[in-house]
Amino acid sequence: MTDKQAHVLIAGAGPTGLFSAVALAKQGIQVSVFEALPDRALDLRASTIHPPTMEMLDSLGVMPQLLAQGLQSPYWQFRDRRTGPIAVFDLSLLKDEVRFPFRLQCEQFKVTAALLAELQKYPHASIQFNARAKGVAQSGTSVTLVLDQQGEEVRVTGDYLIAADGAGSAVRKALGIEFEGFTYPERFLLVSTPFEFKDVMPDLSVSNYISDPEEWLVMLRVQDFWRVLFPTREGESDAQVMEESNLQHRMASISPAAPGPFSIAHKTLYAVYQRVASSYRAQRVMLVGDAAHINNPLGGMGMNGGIHDAMNLADKLAQVCRGADPALLDLYSRQRRAVALDYVQQWTHRNREILREADPAVRQKNQDELKKIASDPALAYPYLRKTSMMASLDLARSIS
Ligand SMILES: Cc1cc2nc3c(=O)[nH]c(=O)nc-3n(C[C@H](O)[C@H](O)[C@H](O)COP(=O)(O)OP(=O)(O)OC[C@H]3O[C@@H](n4cnc5c(N)ncnc54)[C@H](O)[C@@H]3O)c2cc1C
C-alpha cells in the first residue's frame, strides 16, 4: 500500500482525533473524521498542556495560536489549604531539554479549534459532523465504520480506523474490548469565575494544587477565569452540589478575604475513573485518547497522554500505509498501554492521595518531601521531567 492509496477513518473530533487527523494529513494520507455532534465540542475539561505536548502541537503548526490564547505557567505550586504555599516548582529547570519550559494553561476547546482550522488546509482531509459511529466490520484488507447520520445508517470503508470517540467509545464497545479499572466514589466539580483570586491570595501561581484532609482544591488560571476543582462530599447528590447557594459557599470558603457573591461563568460535575482498554489494537482499528484510557485529571495527563498516543500512532500508521510491517501497530499498543498503566494511572492516583491525605504524620512527611524536592535543582529536575510527562515518553521508547 502506498500513502496515496491509504485512507484512514477517524471516529471523534476531540483533541486526540483531530491531532491524529492533522498528523496523518500532513504526511499525505487521506483522512476522514466523523464526529457525532453537530459541531466541534466546546469542551472545558482540559486546560493544562505540558512541555513535550507543546512540541508535538508545534510540529503540526498550531502552537502560535495556542500561545496567543493561553497563559504561560512557569511555576506550579503545592499548598496546604490552611497554611499556604509549601513548595513552588520552577519549570525553567527544563529549559535545556524542551523548547517550551512552562505549562500552558489553554482550554481544550481552543486546542480543538486550532487543530480543526489546520485540518481544513489539507484537500485530502475531510470532517463530517452529525455522524455518530455505532459499529465496525473488518476484513483482511479493509475496515468499515457504521455511522448513524441523523437517523440514517451510512457505511464508510477505509484501510484503517482510529477510535478517538472518548471514554464511552462506541467503537471500543463494538469490538468487545474491555475497559478495565474503577470509578472513584466522589465526582469532581469544576467552577469557573472571572473573580481575580490573586487580589486576595497574592502568592498564588498560575497552577496550584491545594491539599486538605476535608476538601482539597485545584486552582488553575486561564486567560479569562480562575478554574477551581473541588471533590464532592460523601452523600451529596448532584442536585445539591450544583445548587447556587452550595456553589457560592464552596467558592467563598477558598479565602475569607474574597468578597462574594461570585460570578460563576461555568459549572460542571464530572464522574472520575481510572480505566485502561485491554488492547489498543484490534486488527485495523486502533484506540487513542480517552477511548483507550481514562484517569483522574489531577496532574493534567489525560489530553496530554492522548495527544502522545496520537503522535506515536500517526508516525507508525504512516509507515504502515507506506508498506511497513503492520506489527508496528502492536508496538503502538504495547508502548502507549504501558504508559497509561504504569505511569499515568500511578501519578494521577498518587496526586489524589497526596491532596486528600488525612493522617497528620503522613501529610507532614509528604509536605517535607515536596519542599525538599522543590528547593534542590538536582531533585527538582527529574521530578519535573516526571510531572511534565517527559519521562512517560522515555518509558514508551524503552518498550520494543
Ligand atoms: C475536569 C477535568 C479536567 C481535565 N483537565 C485536563 C488537563 O488539564 N489536561 C489534560 O491533559 N487532560 C485533562 N482532562 C482530560 C481530558 O479532558 C481528556 O483526556 C480529553 O478530552 C481526551 O480527548 P479525546 O479526544 O480522547 O476524547 P474527547 O475529548 O472525549 O473527544 C471525543 C470526541 O468524540 C465524539 N464522539 C463521542 N462518541 C462518538 C461516536 N460514537 N461517534 C463519533 N464521535 C463521537 C465526542 O463528541 C467528542 O468530540 C480533564 C478532564 C476533566 C474531567
PDBQT file of the ligand as one rigid body, heavy atoms in Angstrom, charges set to zero:
ROOT
HETATM    1  C1  LIG A 501     -12.422  18.268  34.990  1.00  0.00    +0.000 C 
HETATM    2  C2  LIG A 501     -11.425  17.733  34.007  1.00  0.00    +0.000 A 
HETATM    3  C3  LIG A 501     -10.266  18.443  33.777  1.00  0.00    +0.000 A 
HETATM    4  C4  LIG A 501      -9.306  17.943  32.892  1.00  0.00    +0.000 A 
HETATM    5  N1  LIG A 501      -8.156  18.634  32.726  1.00  0.00    +0.000 NA
HETATM    6  C5  LIG A 501      -7.178  18.116  31.947  1.00  0.00    +0.000 A 
HETATM    7  C6  LIG A 501      -5.957  18.821  31.752  1.00  0.00    +0.000 A 
HETATM    8  O1  LIG A 501      -5.766  19.919  32.303  1.00  0.00    +0.000 OA
HETATM    9  N2  LIG A 501      -5.004  18.268  30.957  1.00  0.00    +0.000 N 
HETATM   10  C7  LIG A 501      -5.196  17.063  30.344  1.00  0.00    +0.000 A 
HETATM   11  O2  LIG A 501      -4.275  16.591  29.672  1.00  0.00    +0.000 OA
HETATM   12  N3  LIG A 501      -6.373  16.402  30.443  1.00  0.00    +0.000 NA
HETATM   13  C8  LIG A 501      -7.361  16.895  31.226  1.00  0.00    +0.000 A 
HETATM   14  N4  LIG A 501      -8.563  16.248  31.322  1.00  0.00    +0.000 N 
HETATM   15  C9  LIG A 501      -8.818  15.062  30.486  1.00  0.00    +0.000 C 
HETATM   16  C10 LIG A 501      -9.191  15.465  29.037  1.00  0.00    +0.000 C 
HETATM   17  O3  LIG A 501     -10.303  16.332  29.039  1.00  0.00    +0.000 OA
HETATM   18  C11 LIG A 501      -9.456  14.234  28.201  1.00  0.00    +0.000 C 
HETATM   19  O4  LIG A 501      -8.416  13.310  28.410  1.00  0.00    +0.000 OA
HETATM   20  C12 LIG A 501      -9.552  14.589  26.705  1.00  0.00    +0.000 C 
HETATM   21  O5  LIG A 501     -10.741  15.276  26.429  1.00  0.00    +0.000 OA
HETATM   22  C13 LIG A 501      -9.496  13.340  25.829  1.00  0.00    +0.000 C 
HETATM   23  O6  LIG A 501      -9.584  13.718  24.483  1.00  0.00    +0.000 OA
HETATM   24  P1  LIG A 501     -10.200  12.717  23.408  1.00  0.00    +0.000 P 
HETATM   25  O7  LIG A 501     -10.092  13.425  22.108  1.00  0.00    +0.000 OA
HETATM   26  O8  LIG A 501      -9.543  11.388  23.524  1.00  0.00    +0.000 OA
HETATM   27  O9  LIG A 501     -11.700  12.497  23.861  1.00  0.00    +0.000 OA
HETATM   28  P2  LIG A 501     -12.899  13.567  23.942  1.00  0.00    +0.000 P 
HETATM   29  O10 LIG A 501     -12.371  14.916  24.279  1.00  0.00    +0.000 OA
HETATM   30  O11 LIG A 501     -13.924  12.968  24.821  1.00  0.00    +0.000 OA
HETATM   31  O12 LIG A 501     -13.435  13.649  22.443  1.00  0.00    +0.000 OA
HETATM   32  C14 LIG A 501     -14.194  12.611  21.883  1.00  0.00    +0.000 C 
HETATM   33  C15 LIG A 501     -14.953  13.179  20.682  1.00  0.00    +0.000 C 
HETATM   34  O13 LIG A 501     -15.647  12.106  20.071  1.00  0.00    +0.000 OA
HETATM   35  C16 LIG A 501     -17.015  12.460  19.887  1.00  0.00    +0.000 C 
HETATM   36  N5  LIG A 501     -17.797  11.228  19.941  1.00  0.00    +0.000 N 
HETATM   37  C17 LIG A 501     -18.235  10.550  21.025  1.00  0.00    +0.000 A 
HETATM   38  N6  LIG A 501     -18.880   9.432  20.636  1.00  0.00    +0.000 NA
HETATM   39  C18 LIG A 501     -18.845   9.396  19.281  1.00  0.00    +0.000 A 
HETATM   40  C19 LIG A 501     -19.309   8.479  18.311  1.00  0.00    +0.000 A 
HETATM   41  N7  LIG A 501     -19.979   7.377  18.663  1.00  0.00    +0.000 N 
HETATM   42  N8  LIG A 501     -19.077   8.750  17.001  1.00  0.00    +0.000 NA
HETATM   43  C20 LIG A 501     -18.387   9.875  16.630  1.00  0.00    +0.000 A 
HETATM   44  N9  LIG A 501     -17.946  10.785  17.516  1.00  0.00    +0.000 NA
HETATM   45  C21 LIG A 501     -18.140  10.540  18.834  1.00  0.00    +0.000 A 
HETATM   46  C22 LIG A 501     -17.316  13.438  21.013  1.00  0.00    +0.000 C 
HETATM   47  O14 LIG A 501     -18.425  14.254  20.718  1.00  0.00    +0.000 OA
HETATM   48  C23 LIG A 501     -16.000  14.222  21.093  1.00  0.00    +0.000 C 
HETATM   49  O15 LIG A 501     -15.976  15.282  20.192  1.00  0.00    +0.000 OA
HETATM   50  C24 LIG A 501      -9.539  16.728  32.211  1.00  0.00    +0.000 A 
HETATM   51  C25 LIG A 501     -10.728  16.015  32.415  1.00  0.00    +0.000 A 
HETATM   52  C26 LIG A 501     -11.662  16.521  33.309  1.00  0.00    +0.000 A 
HETATM   53  C27 LIG A 501     -12.931  15.743  33.524  1.00  0.00    +0.000 C 
ENDROOT
TORSDOF 0
